[in-house]
Amino acid sequence: MQPSPELEQHLEKYGVVTRDPASEQYFSAIVNIAINEYHISVKDIAEKCSCSFPTVERWAKGISAPAVQMRPFVLEWLVERM
C-alpha cells in the first residue's frame, strides 16, 4: 500500500519514519491520522475490527497493536476512508 500524497504529508507531520505496514509506529500513526485528521470515530473503528473502544485507543497511543496478520485489513479499511 503506497500512501497518497495527502497521507504522506500527515505521516511526516506525525513524525513517522517508516512506511512498513508491519511497524507498530506506522500502524499507530495511521490510526491517529484516521481519528484526528479524517474524523473516523474510535467507535466505528472498534466496531469494524470487533474490538473494544479502549483497544483502539491503545492502538492510537502506540501501547499495543493488533496481530501482524490483522494489520493489513485494518490499515486498508482505514486508508479507504481517508
Secondary structure, 3 states (H helix, E strand, C coil): CCCCHHHHHHHHHCCCCCCCCCCHHHHHHHHHHHHHCCCCCHHHHHHHHCCCHHHHHHHHHCCCCCCCCCHHHHHHHHHHCC
